Amino acid sequence: MYTDLFLYFLFSSFALLASLMVISLSNAVHSVLFLILVFCNIAGLLLLLGAEFLSFMLLIVYVGAIAVLFLFVVMMLNIKKTSTTLSFFFNRPIGIITFSILFNQLLGVFNDFDTFGLKQKDLIWISWITEHNNLTNIQAVGKVFYTKYSFLFILSGLILLVAMLGAIILTMHQRTDVKKQKIELQLNRNFGGSVKFINLRK
Amino acid sequence: MYNFYSILPEIYILCNICILLMYGVFFSTFPSLGYPLLNKNFNLLVLQILIFSFLLAFSQTPLNLLNWNNLLISDFFTYYAKLIIILATIGWLLLSFGYSIKEKLNYFEFWILVLLAVVAMLFITQAYDLLTIYLTIEFQSLIFYILASIKRTSEFSTEAGLKYFILGAFASAFLLFGSSIVYGLTGLTNLSDLSKLFLGLIGNEISFNLIIGFIFILVALLFKLSAAPFHVWSPDVYEGAPISVTAFFSILPKLAILGLLFRFLLFTFYDFISYWQSIILIAAFLSILIGTFGAFAQTKWKRFLAYSSINHIGFFLLALLSGDLNSISSVIFYGIIYIITMSGIFAFTVNVNFYAYSKTYQLRYLSNIKGLAKTDPFLAFALTIILFSMAGIPPMAGFFAKLFVLLAAVQVDAFGISIFAVIMSCIACFYYIRLIKNIYFDSVINWKVMEPMHKMSSLILGLSLIGILFLFIDVEMVSIITLLMSIPFLH
């Protein structure tokens, strides 16, 4: 079976292409989107290696948090966009690819499954002993993380503490002379009080 | 049990950090007390904590063991390095005492960050695993980025922080990349495991990729040490940061990183000596060259001191070349003298303020000290002694430091670089002595009025002066300790 190899090449080539796009695109938003694509592909590669915990962490942390943060920052920076119009013909290949993938899935279901007899053609064997004794990835990570490498765990906790402290020190301004909007004063104003007449000495 | 015993001072400081954080957060936002400024209070508390942790570290037995699952090591070097680092921090605290009150650095978090930085440096001296090395160095650098930009209303300070952050993050990435290459090729992260693996590799083919990984790590460490081809950040960061933070950067972390470099080069990668010797040689050569000639062009004290420290780093690396007992001990000796001298000169630089009507000015330009001999002869004398020591004039401590380093270099027939170092140090003499000429012989038209120094910092200045002046009576007092510290690095 060359499925693994095929998937490996697929993911790595997509990752390469997407990372090339990240640095070559002129629109910052698009390049961040391609960065997310890179992360997704790397997560796929990690899944192939059997490190499912790492791969999902990558998805959650990088795609879920960091890349979205990037996206927000890039959008807030108000970078001038070069507008591109998407034509119908540009969309069509993507549609075809999606369709063929879905169709392939459907075919696969029909191949493995005897639809008329409502039963599976090939039996799948599960070794329940290994399933039972097997350590999942997360369990294995946790077992060394909280025992052998507990020092590193505490150290990374300290690093996070420093990051929190730094963010608070460098950004929180507690000053009294900052000009703020005072809503109660604004609401109290009326037409009568807004213009005053005063007599100047001639 | 030994796990906790060996890092008792760090645990003590960390517990106190937690308590101080709570205390600071509650009290600085307490309306009925009128939002008190906790600056002075925190300064004294931190002083107390450091003195207690010094006593803790001092009363420990020097152990020789690996702990925390071989992630940390404790030996003679870590024992004495801890003592030196905590002592140097106490000295720094005393000399920056007046400055922080005068300049209104009213963030209590500043002192907590200082304590955290001390913990980070103590861990760096004990790091014994690539993972620990990366995490501790990252821990230290993160604190330093914040410290550099702590004066957030000042443009220079934020610029320094940002510059330091970007370049430092780059170096950290190098460190991580190099470690991952080494791990990928060997499957090991522990320094002693790596050293055992490399034991027989001398004559054989060493994988080229391994050397690349090694060089990546070495470059990152040299960057953190601000050795010459990777020194560009240091003058800018030193100049931009508030001067007490500059003093912190230049006094404290050098010894910790240097210890790590020893452990890395002389213990783990000793069998690669033919490869790293040339790299260290180039770095030493460039450090001395740039440190000497760069300092010529400077007009500001902070930049001047930055280049001068690059020059000293060159001497550290010079003695590293041979990698035997003598040379390690001479580097540590130089390091201790460096800490003493830098404490002295920063006690001067941080605390000298000139009074011009209605305002006081900090010492900023080198030419500010013209005519100091007339306005304050004792201070002028103290500064002269320190500058003589930095230049390496015989009876001062700086002379012995340079002498031992050069002797160690000559013993392995490194004549070329030794002669070069001697010539460069003669040239360096010129600008140190030019400052002394400014102090004593230049006539000034506008006499300056100086504010009296803070009592604590004058204490530090005096102590460092005594150390520099009277070391020659008993050099062994220091050199025995340095010899003890250098023993663990031998095979």
Contacts between the chains, C-beta under 8 A, distances in Angstrom:
chain1	res1	chain2	res2	distance
A	148	B	69	4.7
A	149	B	69	6.9
A	149	B	71	7.3
A	149	B	131	7.5
A	150	B	68	7.6
A	150	B	69	8.0
A	151	B	68	4.2
A	151	B	69	7.2
A	151	B	71	5.0
A	151	B	72	6.9
A	151	B	132	7.3
A	152	B	71	6.8
A	152	B	131	5.7
A	152	B	132	6.9
A	152	B	135	5.9
A	155	B	123	7.3
A	155	B	132	7.5
A	155	B	135	4.8
A	155	B	136	6.9
A	155	B	139	6.5
A	156	B	135	6.4
A	158	B	14	7.6
A	158	B	116	7.1
A	158	B	119	7.6
A	158	B	139	6.2
A	159	B	135	7.0
A	159	B	138	6.3
A	159	B	139	5.1
A	159	B	142	6.2
A	161	B	116	7.8
A	162	B	113	7.4
A	162	B	116	6.0
A	162	B	139	6.7
A	162	B	142	5.0
A	162	B	143	5.6
A	162	B	146	7.2
A	163	B	142	6.5
A	165	B	109	5.6
A	165	B	112	6.9
A	165	B	113	6.5
A	165	B	116	8.0
A	165	B	146	7.1
A	166	B	142	7.0
A	166	B	145	7.3
A	166	B	146	4.0
A	168	B	109	7.1
A	169	B	107	5.8
A	169	B	109	4.8
A	169	B	110	7.7
A	169	B	113	7.8
A	169	B	146	6.3
A	169	B	150	6.8
A	169	B	152	7.8
A	170	B	146	6.7
A	170	B	149	6.2
A	170	B	150	8.0
A	170	B	152	5.7
A	170	B	161	8.0
